[in-house]
Amino acid sequence: MANSVALRHITRAYFILLWRLSKRGFGVILLLCMVGIMVGFLGVEFQYTAKIALQIPGPSVRVYTGPPQNLNKTRDPLILGHLPDLGVAGAPDGQPKLPPTPPKPSTPLRLDRRPTNTSFLQKGGISDTSGDDERKRVISEEIYKTLGVRTPLKFDPNFKNPCWYEQIPAKLDSMYANNHWADGKTFTQKFNILKNFLAFLRGRHFSQHLRCLPYFYLVGVAKAGTTDLYDRISQHPDMAQGMLKEPQWWGRRNFGSKSMSVPFSQYVELFDMAAKAIAEQTCMKCNPKDGPIHTRLTGEASPTTFWFNDFWDERLGNNVTSGEPTYVVADYMKQLQPNAKIIIILRNPVERVYSDFLYLAKRVGKRPEVFHRAVVEGVKIFNDCRMRHSVRSCVHNRTVRLYRPWSEECFCEIARLSIGMYSVHVTDWIRAFSPRQVLILRFEDYVKNQLDTLRKVFEFLDLRPLTKREERRITLKVPSNRTPNKIPMLKETRKILTEFYEPFNKELASILKDEKYSWKGG
């Protein structure tokens, strides 16, 4: 490097000298001398660069074809279970301590029961433990500490959507000014419209305005048609769309790291436009004694809500020495909104993770070989974790998910395997909300029969059936956010992923009592 810098300085000095002397008639002679000197310097620089290139091997992608446990024998010495940020107090990324257990031979995958709640997995399904008074107390305290609100919230019975009235602020200029999403031009325009609307209400001597939260949450999963499904749900005449399809608030920006936390009030502000539309629609035939007279709904679709519990160790009631969370995002959401509706659309995890890779891997190149290497390392790391900890512990361990020694230069997750371990995540959601509040769909069924899936969703949300004309208008809409898999996956990679996800799929099919969720046919 020093040689290279010196060469640049010498070259610059010679060119300046040549330019000055050329004006005095010595240009040709100096030019010949300059060429000779430059050739000599370039030779030295070339030898230096070649020497450095031979000393420092660059990252190479090797396609492995053997079974996962025998691959990559020359792995980085920091294998899982010996990482400095796993099981060591004061870890760099704050990963909770995981108590080691004696090594044991590989066993069939199972969902380990929580140490503090051994009844959440039962024969024939999952028990609903949301009625546990101690659980409610701990979760309520965490919500109050994090959001500053007491739960459960009290909503106005005149609205089908969870809504309530608040005082209009005395100073409207400061409203929305500090909102996390207010930087964008589109949001700024919408927030200005809302401020003008509040000024109008105050001018008409109204002292309160309506605030709302989503009636339903389409929580995932990524690359399984969430954007398209949400867009079509929003086309229903009784839907009021929020400002943002996926705020990513519940997972990343609230119950994620406290350093990235966005206040509850700013999240609520995202639905003020929807609240305005909800208030404007009134059912003239409805009797307030029989139910709500405002029947319009709103929702959101953040795919990270399904799986993102990376910072569970920062929350009350989670015993870090147990190695896995007692309370997850689903528990906090249930406590804040006991009657919320949850929609989950799942896709064959093998296809999902590859589609995810094609979307995320723009900086490292969308090459099947790169994906293969990421999968091989990811599977190996997860299996190493399983030798020491429970399956659920490894699924919710951010170090396991983020540890990619060979791809540190891209600062991205390009093979997010843990998202596709559906049985672990679905168990958390059904345990928190009860099966009646959770609708689980398959991406493959949605693609095959879109209208049938939409009818199921509208019935689940208690929305009126659409007319034939309304159905045609919604189904003829151009698909949203489609990422075609133009580059085929390597056969070796597909084999590894199929074997890796098979026990999770089998467990999911057992939980849902539907063999379709085993994806045995691809």
KARAPE-V151017 format. One record per residue. N is the residue number from 1. RES is the residue in one small letter. SS is DSSP state (H for helix, E for strand, L for the rest). PHI is phi in whole degrees, 0 to 359 (* if undefined). NEAR is the number of other C-alpha atoms within 12 Angstrom. Layout:
n->{N/N}
res->{RES/RES}
ss->{SS/SS}
phi->{PHI/PHI}
near->{NEAR/NEAR}
This chain:
n->{1/2/3/4/5/6/7/8/9/10/11/12/13/14/15/16/17/18/19/20/21/22/23/24/25/26/27/28/29/30/31/32/33/34/35/36/37/38/39/40/41/42/43/44/45/46/47/48/49/50/51/52/53/54/55/56/57/58/59/60/61/62/63/64/65/66/67/68/69/70/71/72/73/74/75/76/77/78/79/80/81/82/83/84/85/86/87/88/89/90/91/92/93/94/95/96/97/98/99/100/101/102/103/104/105/106/107/108/109/110/111/112/113/114/115/116/117/118/119/120/121/122/123/124/125/126/127/128/129/130/131/132/133/134/135/136/137/138/139/140/141/142/143/144/145/146/147/148/149/150/151/152/153/154/155/156/157/158/159/160/161/162/163/164/165/166/167/168/169/170/171/172/173/174/175/176/177/178/179/180/181/182/183/184/185/186/187/188/189/190/191/192/193/194/195/196/197/198/199/200/201/202/203/204/205/206/207/208/209/210/211/212/213/214/215/216/217/218/219/220/221/222/223/224/225/226/227/228/229/230/231/232/233/234/235/236/237/238/239/240/241/242/243/244/245/246/247/248/249/250/251/252/253/254/255/256/257/258/259/260/261/262/263/264/265/266/267/268/269/270/271/272/273/274/275/276/277/278/279/280/281/282/283/284/285/286/287/288/289/290/291/292/293/294/295/296/297/298/299/300/301/302/303/304/305/306/307/308/309/310/311/312/313/314/315/316/317/318/319/320/321/322/323/324/325/326/327/328/329/330/331/332/333/334/335/336/337/338/339/340/341/342/343/344/345/346/347/348/349/350/351/352/353/354/355/356/357/358/359/360/361/362/363/364/365/366/367/368/369/370/371/372/373/374/375/376/377/378/379/380/381/382/383/384/385/386/387/388/389/390/391/392/393/394/395/396/397/398/399/400/401/402/403/404/405/406/407/408/409/410/411/412/413/414/415/416/417/418/419/420/421/422/423/424/425/426/427/428/429/430/431/432/433/434/435/436/437/438/439/440/441/442/443/444/445/446/447/448/449/450/451/452/453/454/455/456/457/458/459/460/461/462/463/464/465/466/467/468/469/470/471/472/473/474/475/476/477/478/479/480/481/482/483/484/485/486/487/488/489/490/491/492/493/494/495/496/497/498/499/500/501/502/503/504/505/506/507/508/509/510/511/512/513/514/515/516/517/518/519/520/521/522}
res->{m/a/n/s/v/a/l/r/h/i/t/r/a/y/f/i/l/l/w/r/l/s/k/r/g/f/g/v/i/l/l/l/c/m/v/g/i/m/v/g/f/l/g/v/e/f/q/y/t/a/k/i/a/l/q/i/p/g/p/s/v/r/v/y/t/g/p/p/q/n/l/n/k/t/r/d/p/l/i/l/g/h/l/p/d/l/g/v/a/g/a/p/d/g/q/p/k/l/p/p/t/p/p/k/p/s/t/p/l/r/l/d/r/r/p/t/n/t/s/f/l/q/k/g/g/i/s/d/t/s/g/d/d/e/r/k/r/v/i/s/e/e/i/y/k/t/l/g/v/r/t/p/l/k/f/d/p/n/f/k/n/p/c/w/y/e/q/i/p/a/k/l/d/s/m/y/a/n/n/h/w/a/d/g/k/t/f/t/q/k/f/n/i/l/k/n/f/l/a/f/l/r/g/r/h/f/s/q/h/l/r/c/l/p/y/f/y/l/v/g/v/a/k/a/g/t/t/d/l/y/d/r/i/s/q/h/p/d/m/a/q/g/m/l/k/e/p/q/w/w/g/r/r/n/f/g/s/k/s/m/s/v/p/f/s/q/y/v/e/l/f/d/m/a/a/k/a/i/a/e/q/t/c/m/k/c/n/p/k/d/g/p/i/h/t/r/l/t/g/e/a/s/p/t/t/f/w/f/n/d/f/w/d/e/r/l/g/n/n/v/t/s/g/e/p/t/y/v/v/a/d/y/m/k/q/l/q/p/n/a/k/i/i/i/i/l/r/n/p/v/e/r/v/y/s/d/f/l/y/l/a/k/r/v/g/k/r/p/e/v/f/h/r/a/v/v/e/g/v/k/i/f/n/d/c/r/m/r/h/s/v/r/s/c/v/h/n/r/t/v/r/l/y/r/p/w/s/e/e/c/f/c/e/i/a/r/l/s/i/g/m/y/s/v/h/v/t/d/w/i/r/a/f/s/p/r/q/v/l/i/l/r/f/e/d/y/v/k/n/q/l/d/t/l/r/k/v/f/e/f/l/d/l/r/p/l/t/k/r/e/e/r/r/i/t/l/k/v/p/s/n/r/t/p/n/k/i/p/m/l/k/e/t/r/k/i/l/t/e/f/y/e/p/f/n/k/e/l/a/s/i/l/k/d/e/k/y/s/w/k/g/g}
ss->{L/H/H/H/H/H/H/H/H/H/H/H/H/H/H/H/H/H/H/H/H/H/L/L/L/L/H/H/H/H/H/H/H/H/H/H/H/H/H/H/H/H/H/H/H/H/H/H/H/H/H/H/H/H/H/L/L/L/L/L/L/L/L/L/L/L/L/H/H/H/L/L/L/L/L/L/L/L/L/L/L/L/L/L/L/L/L/L/L/L/L/L/L/L/L/L/L/L/L/L/L/L/L/L/L/L/L/L/L/L/L/L/L/E/L/L/E/L/L/L/E/E/L/L/E/E/L/L/L/L/L/L/H/H/H/H/H/H/H/H/H/H/H/H/H/H/H/L/L/L/L/L/L/L/L/L/L/L/E/L/L/L/E/E/E/E/E/L/L/L/L/L/L/L/L/L/L/L/L/L/L/L/L/L/H/H/H/H/H/H/H/H/H/H/H/H/H/H/H/H/H/H/H/L/L/L/L/E/E/E/E/E/L/L/L/E/E/E/E/E/L/L/L/L/L/H/H/H/H/H/H/H/H/L/L/L/L/L/E/L/L/L/L/L/L/L/L/L/L/L/L/L/L/L/L/L/L/H/H/H/L/L/L/H/H/H/H/H/H/L/L/H/H/H/H/H/H/H/H/H/L/L/L/L/L/L/L/L/L/L/L/L/L/E/L/L/E/L/E/E/L/L/H/H/H/H/L/L/L/L/L/H/H/H/L/L/L/L/L/H/H/H/L/L/L/L/L/L/H/H/H/H/H/H/H/H/L/L/L/L/E/E/E/E/E/E/L/L/H/H/H/H/H/H/H/H/H/H/H/H/L/L/L/L/L/L/L/H/H/H/H/H/H/H/H/H/H/H/H/H/H/H/H/H/H/H/L/L/L/L/H/H/H/H/H/L/L/H/H/H/H/H/L/L/H/H/H/H/H/H/L/L/L/L/L/L/H/H/H/H/L/H/H/H/H/H/H/H/H/H/H/H/H/L/H/H/H/E/E/E/E/E/H/H/H/H/H/H/L/H/H/H/H/H/H/H/H/H/H/H/L/L/L/L/L/L/L/H/H/H/H/H/H/H/H/L/L/L/L/L/L/L/L/L/L/L/L/L/L/L/H/H/H/H/H/H/H/H/H/H/H/H/H/H/H/H/H/H/H/H/H/H/L/L/H/H/H/H/L/L/L/L}
phi->{*/297/300/295/294/299/300/296/294/295/299/297/296/295/293/296/297/299/295/289/284/296/289/256/93/258/298/295/297/295/297/296/298/296/300/297/295/295/300/296/295/298/296/297/296/298/297/295/297/297/296/296/298/286/282/243/291/278/293/241/253/246/274/266/237/278/294/305/290/258/271/55/292/261/292/304/299/277/286/299/98/234/296/296/261/238/82/238/297/71/296/304/258/75/297/297/292/245/295/290/241/303/302/219/294/300/237/303/297/214/270/290/287/290/300/266/204/278/257/286/248/231/297/84/147/246/279/270/257/292/276/297/298/294/301/299/297/295/296/298/295/294/296/295/294/273/257/80/234/269/240/285/292/261/253/289/292/283/243/292/283/292/222/205/257/229/293/288/301/293/250/282/298/278/290/71/297/260/297/303/260/279/289/292/298/298/292/301/297/293/295/294/299/294/296/295/294/294/296/296/298/293/294/268/69/273/257/231/224/275/240/218/244/297/281/225/232/271/270/155/252/299/63/231/87/296/296/294/296/297/300/285/299/293/281/298/301/263/252/241/280/285/288/219/294/227/293/57/278/298/274/283/258/225/268/275/292/297/289/253/291/249/303/302/300/288/294/299/300/295/249/291/294/294/299/299/292/296/292/286/265/233/278/290/271/280/259/305/288/268/159/294/258/250/251/287/236/221/201/213/218/262/297/289/300/297/232/279/227/302/249/300/290/271/257/301/85/269/276/295/289/284/87/209/285/274/238/234/306/303/293/292/295/298/291/285/228/300/255/298/258/244/244/232/247/248/230/317/299/294/289/297/292/286/298/299/299/299/280/269/271/291/275/257/95/274/255/304/294/295/297/300/295/296/294/302/292/297/295/298/297/295/295/299/296/297/292/242/223/290/301/296/299/289/295/265/263/291/294/299/287/263/288/222/299/273/241/298/290/263/49/212/263/251/218/276/291/294/299/279/274/301/301/292/290/299/302/300/289/290/295/284/256/77/301/294/261/238/253/249/239/246/303/297/290/296/293/287/218/297/295/297/295/297/298/298/294/297/293/298/276/60/264/295/297/276/285/301/294/295/296/297/298/284/284/279/298/296/304/259/53/271/244/292/276/288/258/292/285/295/299/297/294/300/297/298/294/300/292/293/276/306/295/294/296/298/296/296/300/290/296/272/56/209/293/301/277/272/51/292/272/100}
near->{13/11/19/19/13/16/24/18/15/19/22/16/15/22/22/17/19/24/19/15/17/17/13/13/13/16/19/16/15/23/20/14/17/24/18/14/19/21/16/16/23/21/17/18/22/18/16/19/18/14/14/15/12/11/10/11/10/11/14/12/22/21/24/27/21/16/19/31/23/16/23/28/16/11/19/17/13/18/27/36/33/20/26/23/26/34/30/20/18/13/16/15/23/25/33/35/29/36/22/23/16/11/16/16/12/17/14/21/27/25/35/29/24/26/22/22/24/15/19/29/28/19/11/12/23/32/25/26/29/31/19/19/12/16/27/29/23/24/38/31/24/32/35/24/22/30/30/16/20/21/26/23/26/22/25/23/19/27/33/38/43/39/35/25/25/20/18/25/19/14/14/22/17/13/25/29/20/18/22/26/29/23/15/15/11/14/25/22/18/27/32/23/20/31/29/18/25/31/24/18/21/20/13/11/13/18/18/21/29/36/35/42/44/46/40/42/46/45/47/43/43/44/40/40/38/38/31/33/47/40/31/35/44/34/27/34/26/32/34/38/36/37/33/33/30/33/33/34/38/45/35/28/32/38/41/29/26/22/14/17/23/28/28/28/26/27/33/35/37/39/38/41/34/37/41/34/28/40/33/20/25/21/20/12/13/17/13/18/10/11/17/27/24/32/35/37/44/48/42/44/44/36/34/36/41/47/44/38/41/40/36/39/33/27/34/27/28/26/22/30/24/28/36/39/40/38/44/43/40/42/44/44/42/39/35/35/32/27/28/39/41/41/43/39/43/44/37/38/43/41/34/40/40/43/36/33/38/32/30/25/26/18/19/26/19/25/27/31/27/32/44/36/35/42/44/39/44/42/38/34/39/41/33/28/39/35/26/28/36/36/34/39/43/40/40/41/42/37/37/39/36/33/36/33/27/28/27/16/12/17/17/24/35/39/41/43/45/44/41/42/43/44/42/42/40/47/41/42/43/37/36/41/34/29/25/19/29/33/33/40/38/38/33/25/24/28/24/12/16/28/27/19/29/40/29/25/36/31/18/26/37/23/27/21/22/25/13/12/12/22/24/17/18/27/29/16/19/14/21/19/18/21/23/18/20/14/18/20/28/23/19/25/35/28/24/32/41/32/24/31/38/31/29/39/39/30/32/36/26/27/33/26/18/18/17/26/37/32/29/20/12/20}
